[in-house]
Amino acid sequence: MSVSGLLIELTRSGLLRPRAPQINVRPQDRASQRHKIWPSLRMSHLENEPLYQALVLDVFQNRIACDEFVNRFLAQWKSDRDEQWNRVNTGHSIAVDESSLCEILDQMLTTCDVYSPIPEGVHAIDASQLRAEIFGLAKRRWRL
């Protein structure tokens, strides 16, 4: 199960509950202060969705090599995962759209994990298979 999937399940089960920060604000001022307390609930994956989409198109159209795609994808995914985890730990919830994007990105991550320029073994895939898998997953999200 992915980190985002685990977080969603913990939230649904009630084991993980978002908490509002404790501040001293008069009740009548709370509504006007809410935007200062709670930054956007959109997580980093969702905010960077255009980067993922551009990266997928670059590899599919052979503008970048598969090795470069894997390296850039992994770096972005790890950064976004860490940001998502930090936000959840500070009491933010995961948006539904964020969750659906994370499902696709987690599958792309698995695809990147089994990619090898010179595939060896049953589960390894080559460049053409990587492109086909990644683009197939991307079409489910972005209807390319």
Rosetta constraint file for C-alpha pairs under 8 A:
AtomPair CA 1 CA 5 HARMONIC 6.06 0.50
AtomPair CA 1 CA 6 HARMONIC 6.38 0.50
AtomPair CA 2 CA 6 HARMONIC 6.12 0.50
AtomPair CA 2 CA 103 HARMONIC 7.95 0.50
AtomPair CA 2 CA 106 HARMONIC 6.78 0.50
AtomPair CA 3 CA 7 HARMONIC 6.16 0.50
AtomPair CA 3 CA 81 HARMONIC 7.99 0.50
AtomPair CA 4 CA 8 HARMONIC 6.14 0.50
AtomPair CA 4 CA 99 HARMONIC 6.73 0.50
AtomPair CA 4 CA 102 HARMONIC 6.68 0.50
AtomPair CA 5 CA 9 HARMONIC 6.21 0.50
AtomPair CA 5 CA 99 HARMONIC 7.42 0.50
AtomPair CA 5 CA 103 HARMONIC 7.77 0.50
AtomPair CA 6 CA 10 HARMONIC 6.13 0.50
AtomPair CA 7 CA 11 HARMONIC 6.11 0.50
AtomPair CA 7 CA 16 HARMONIC 7.73 0.50
AtomPair CA 8 CA 12 HARMONIC 6.10 0.50
AtomPair CA 8 CA 94 HARMONIC 7.15 0.50
AtomPair CA 8 CA 99 HARMONIC 7.78 0.50
AtomPair CA 9 CA 13 HARMONIC 6.05 0.50
AtomPair CA 10 CA 14 HARMONIC 6.23 0.50
AtomPair CA 10 CA 15 HARMONIC 5.24 0.50
AtomPair CA 10 CA 16 HARMONIC 5.29 0.50
AtomPair CA 11 CA 15 HARMONIC 6.05 0.50
AtomPair CA 11 CA 16 HARMONIC 4.67 0.50
AtomPair CA 11 CA 17 HARMONIC 6.00 0.50
AtomPair CA 11 CA 93 HARMONIC 7.98 0.50
AtomPair CA 12 CA 16 HARMONIC 7.92 0.50
AtomPair CA 17 CA 91 HARMONIC 7.13 0.50
AtomPair CA 18 CA 88 HARMONIC 7.57 0.50
AtomPair CA 18 CA 90 HARMONIC 7.72 0.50
AtomPair CA 18 CA 91 HARMONIC 4.03 0.50
AtomPair CA 18 CA 92 HARMONIC 5.51 0.50
AtomPair CA 18 CA 93 HARMONIC 6.16 0.50
AtomPair CA 19 CA 90 HARMONIC 7.70 0.50
AtomPair CA 19 CA 91 HARMONIC 4.83 0.50
AtomPair CA 19 CA 92 HARMONIC 7.53 0.50
AtomPair CA 20 CA 91 HARMONIC 6.65 0.50
AtomPair CA 21 CA 37 HARMONIC 7.22 0.50
AtomPair CA 25 CA 29 HARMONIC 6.26 0.50
AtomPair CA 25 CA 30 HARMONIC 6.14 0.50
AtomPair CA 26 CA 30 HARMONIC 6.41 0.50
AtomPair CA 27 CA 31 HARMONIC 7.92 0.50
AtomPair CA 29 CA 33 HARMONIC 6.21 0.50
AtomPair CA 30 CA 34 HARMONIC 5.91 0.50
AtomPair CA 33 CA 37 HARMONIC 6.46 0.50
AtomPair CA 34 CA 38 HARMONIC 5.99 0.50
AtomPair CA 35 CA 39 HARMONIC 6.37 0.50
AtomPair CA 41 CA 92 HARMONIC 6.32 0.50
AtomPair CA 41 CA 93 HARMONIC 6.68 0.50
AtomPair CA 41 CA 94 HARMONIC 7.04 0.50
AtomPair CA 41 CA 95 HARMONIC 6.83 0.50
AtomPair CA 42 CA 46 HARMONIC 6.38 0.50
AtomPair CA 42 CA 47 HARMONIC 6.81 0.50
AtomPair CA 42 CA 94 HARMONIC 7.20 0.50
AtomPair CA 42 CA 95 HARMONIC 6.25 0.50
AtomPair CA 42 CA 98 HARMONIC 7.05 0.50
AtomPair CA 43 CA 47 HARMONIC 6.37 0.50
AtomPair CA 43 CA 80 HARMONIC 7.89 0.50
AtomPair CA 43 CA 83 HARMONIC 7.45 0.50
AtomPair CA 43 CA 84 HARMONIC 5.65 0.50
AtomPair CA 43 CA 87 HARMONIC 7.52 0.50
AtomPair CA 43 CA 94 HARMONIC 6.95 0.50
AtomPair CA 43 CA 95 HARMONIC 7.57 0.50
AtomPair CA 43 CA 98 HARMONIC 6.64 0.50
AtomPair CA 44 CA 48 HARMONIC 6.06 0.50
AtomPair CA 44 CA 80 HARMONIC 5.08 0.50
AtomPair CA 44 CA 81 HARMONIC 7.65 0.50
AtomPair CA 44 CA 83 HARMONIC 6.14 0.50
AtomPair CA 44 CA 84 HARMONIC 6.05 0.50
AtomPair CA 45 CA 49 HARMONIC 6.04 0.50
AtomPair CA 45 CA 77 HARMONIC 7.50 0.50
AtomPair CA 45 CA 80 HARMONIC 5.33 0.50
AtomPair CA 45 CA 81 HARMONIC 7.39 0.50
AtomPair CA 45 CA 84 HARMONIC 7.55 0.50
AtomPair CA 45 CA 98 HARMONIC 6.82 0.50
AtomPair CA 45 CA 101 HARMONIC 7.46 0.50
AtomPair CA 45 CA 102 HARMONIC 7.15 0.50
AtomPair CA 46 CA 97 HARMONIC 7.59 0.50
AtomPair CA 46 CA 98 HARMONIC 5.50 0.50
AtomPair CA 46 CA 101 HARMONIC 7.03 0.50
AtomPair CA 48 CA 52 HARMONIC 6.69 0.50
AtomPair CA 49 CA 53 HARMONIC 6.20 0.50
AtomPair CA 50 CA 54 HARMONIC 6.09 0.50
AtomPair CA 51 CA 55 HARMONIC 6.08 0.50
AtomPair CA 52 CA 56 HARMONIC 6.18 0.50
AtomPair CA 52 CA 73 HARMONIC 7.37 0.50
AtomPair CA 53 CA 57 HARMONIC 6.30 0.50
AtomPair CA 53 CA 138 HARMONIC 7.53 0.50
AtomPair CA 53 CA 142 HARMONIC 7.84 0.50
AtomPair CA 54 CA 58 HARMONIC 6.08 0.50
AtomPair CA 55 CA 59 HARMONIC 6.39 0.50
AtomPair CA 55 CA 69 HARMONIC 6.86 0.50
AtomPair CA 55 CA 73 HARMONIC 7.49 0.50
AtomPair CA 56 CA 60 HARMONIC 6.08 0.50
AtomPair CA 56 CA 69 HARMONIC 7.85 0.50
AtomPair CA 56 CA 134 HARMONIC 7.00 0.50
AtomPair CA 56 CA 135 HARMONIC 6.81 0.50
AtomPair CA 56 CA 138 HARMONIC 7.32 0.50
AtomPair CA 57 CA 61 HARMONIC 5.93 0.50
AtomPair CA 57 CA 135 HARMONIC 7.97 0.50
AtomPair CA 58 CA 62 HARMONIC 6.12 0.50
AtomPair CA 58 CA 63 HARMONIC 4.96 0.50
AtomPair CA 58 CA 64 HARMONIC 5.77 0.50
AtomPair CA 59 CA 63 HARMONIC 5.91 0.50
AtomPair CA 59 CA 64 HARMONIC 5.18 0.50
AtomPair CA 59 CA 65 HARMONIC 6.35 0.50
AtomPair CA 59 CA 66 HARMONIC 6.34 0.50
AtomPair CA 59 CA 69 HARMONIC 6.28 0.50
AtomPair CA 59 CA 131 HARMONIC 6.78 0.50
AtomPair CA 60 CA 131 HARMONIC 5.62 0.50
AtomPair CA 60 CA 132 HARMONIC 7.89 0.50
AtomPair CA 60 CA 135 HARMONIC 6.74 0.50
AtomPair CA 64 CA 68 HARMONIC 6.39 0.50
AtomPair CA 64 CA 69 HARMONIC 6.65 0.50
AtomPair CA 65 CA 69 HARMONIC 6.29 0.50
AtomPair CA 66 CA 70 HARMONIC 6.11 0.50
AtomPair CA 66 CA 127 HARMONIC 6.01 0.50
AtomPair CA 66 CA 130 HARMONIC 7.56 0.50
AtomPair CA 66 CA 131 HARMONIC 7.72 0.50
AtomPair CA 67 CA 71 HARMONIC 6.25 0.50
AtomPair CA 67 CA 117 HARMONIC 7.57 0.50
AtomPair CA 68 CA 72 HARMONIC 6.05 0.50
AtomPair CA 69 CA 73 HARMONIC 5.80 0.50
AtomPair CA 70 CA 74 HARMONIC 5.94 0.50
AtomPair CA 70 CA 112 HARMONIC 5.77 0.50
AtomPair CA 71 CA 75 HARMONIC 6.18 0.50
AtomPair CA 72 CA 76 HARMONIC 6.16 0.50
AtomPair CA 73 CA 77 HARMONIC 5.93 0.50
AtomPair CA 73 CA 109 HARMONIC 7.92 0.50
AtomPair CA 74 CA 78 HARMONIC 5.98 0.50
AtomPair CA 74 CA 109 HARMONIC 7.19 0.50
AtomPair CA 74 CA 112 HARMONIC 7.99 0.50
AtomPair CA 75 CA 79 HARMONIC 6.22 0.50
AtomPair CA 76 CA 80 HARMONIC 6.10 0.50
AtomPair CA 77 CA 81 HARMONIC 5.94 0.50
AtomPair CA 77 CA 105 HARMONIC 7.80 0.50
AtomPair CA 78 CA 82 HARMONIC 6.14 0.50
AtomPair CA 79 CA 83 HARMONIC 6.27 0.50
AtomPair CA 80 CA 84 HARMONIC 5.99 0.50
AtomPair CA 81 CA 85 HARMONIC 6.11 0.50
AtomPair CA 82 CA 86 HARMONIC 6.17 0.50
AtomPair CA 83 CA 87 HARMONIC 6.22 0.50
AtomPair CA 84 CA 88 HARMONIC 6.20 0.50
AtomPair CA 85 CA 89 HARMONIC 6.11 0.50
AtomPair CA 86 CA 90 HARMONIC 6.36 0.50
AtomPair CA 87 CA 91 HARMONIC 6.62 0.50
AtomPair CA 87 CA 92 HARMONIC 5.57 0.50
AtomPair CA 87 CA 93 HARMONIC 7.93 0.50
AtomPair CA 88 CA 92 HARMONIC 4.83 0.50
AtomPair CA 88 CA 93 HARMONIC 6.05 0.50
AtomPair CA 88 CA 94 HARMONIC 7.40 0.50
AtomPair CA 94 CA 98 HARMONIC 6.36 0.50
AtomPair CA 94 CA 99 HARMONIC 6.69 0.50
AtomPair CA 95 CA 99 HARMONIC 6.36 0.50
AtomPair CA 96 CA 100 HARMONIC 6.46 0.50
AtomPair CA 97 CA 101 HARMONIC 6.26 0.50
AtomPair CA 98 CA 102 HARMONIC 6.09 0.50
AtomPair CA 99 CA 103 HARMONIC 6.40 0.50
AtomPair CA 100 CA 104 HARMONIC 6.79 0.50
AtomPair CA 101 CA 105 HARMONIC 6.22 0.50
AtomPair CA 101 CA 141 HARMONIC 7.28 0.50
AtomPair CA 102 CA 106 HARMONIC 5.84 0.50
AtomPair CA 103 CA 107 HARMONIC 6.42 0.50
AtomPair CA 104 CA 108 HARMONIC 6.29 0.50
AtomPair CA 104 CA 137 HARMONIC 6.38 0.50
AtomPair CA 104 CA 138 HARMONIC 7.48 0.50
AtomPair CA 104 CA 141 HARMONIC 7.30 0.50
AtomPair CA 105 CA 109 HARMONIC 6.05 0.50
AtomPair CA 106 CA 110 HARMONIC 6.37 0.50
AtomPair CA 107 CA 111 HARMONIC 6.30 0.50
AtomPair CA 107 CA 137 HARMONIC 7.65 0.50
AtomPair CA 108 CA 112 HARMONIC 6.19 0.50
AtomPair CA 108 CA 133 HARMONIC 7.87 0.50
AtomPair CA 108 CA 134 HARMONIC 6.02 0.50
AtomPair CA 108 CA 137 HARMONIC 7.14 0.50
AtomPair CA 109 CA 113 HARMONIC 6.20 0.50
AtomPair CA 110 CA 114 HARMONIC 6.52 0.50
AtomPair CA 111 CA 115 HARMONIC 6.38 0.50
AtomPair CA 111 CA 130 HARMONIC 6.70 0.50
AtomPair CA 111 CA 133 HARMONIC 7.10 0.50
AtomPair CA 111 CA 134 HARMONIC 7.27 0.50
AtomPair CA 112 CA 130 HARMONIC 7.30 0.50
AtomPair CA 114 CA 123 HARMONIC 6.44 0.50
AtomPair CA 114 CA 124 HARMONIC 4.88 0.50
AtomPair CA 114 CA 125 HARMONIC 6.02 0.50
AtomPair CA 115 CA 119 HARMONIC 7.20 0.50
AtomPair CA 115 CA 124 HARMONIC 5.66 0.50
AtomPair CA 115 CA 125 HARMONIC 4.83 0.50
AtomPair CA 115 CA 126 HARMONIC 5.91 0.50
AtomPair CA 115 CA 127 HARMONIC 7.28 0.50
AtomPair CA 115 CA 130 HARMONIC 6.47 0.50
AtomPair CA 116 CA 120 HARMONIC 7.74 0.50
AtomPair CA 116 CA 124 HARMONIC 6.22 0.50
AtomPair CA 116 CA 125 HARMONIC 6.04 0.50
AtomPair CA 116 CA 126 HARMONIC 5.72 0.50
AtomPair CA 116 CA 127 HARMONIC 7.55 0.50
AtomPair CA 117 CA 126 HARMONIC 5.73 0.50
AtomPair CA 117 CA 127 HARMONIC 6.49 0.50
AtomPair CA 118 CA 126 HARMONIC 6.60 0.50
AtomPair CA 119 CA 124 HARMONIC 5.02 0.50
AtomPair CA 119 CA 125 HARMONIC 5.61 0.50
AtomPair CA 119 CA 126 HARMONIC 5.75 0.50
AtomPair CA 120 CA 124 HARMONIC 5.90 0.50
AtomPair CA 125 CA 129 HARMONIC 5.78 0.50
AtomPair CA 125 CA 130 HARMONIC 6.44 0.50
AtomPair CA 126 CA 130 HARMONIC 6.13 0.50
AtomPair CA 127 CA 131 HARMONIC 6.22 0.50
AtomPair CA 128 CA 132 HARMONIC 6.21 0.50
AtomPair CA 129 CA 133 HARMONIC 6.02 0.50
AtomPair CA 130 CA 134 HARMONIC 5.97 0.50
AtomPair CA 131 CA 135 HARMONIC 5.94 0.50
AtomPair CA 132 CA 136 HARMONIC 6.00 0.50
AtomPair CA 133 CA 137 HARMONIC 6.28 0.50
AtomPair CA 134 CA 138 HARMONIC 6.09 0.50
AtomPair CA 135 CA 139 HARMONIC 6.10 0.50
AtomPair CA 136 CA 140 HARMONIC 6.79 0.50
AtomPair CA 137 CA 141 HARMONIC 6.99 0.50
AtomPair CA 138 CA 142 HARMONIC 5.83 0.50
AtomPair CA 138 CA 143 HARMONIC 7.25 0.50
AtomPair CA 138 CA 144 HARMONIC 7.15 0.50
AtomPair CA 139 CA 143 HARMONIC 4.38 0.50
AtomPair CA 139 CA 144 HARMONIC 4.96 0.50
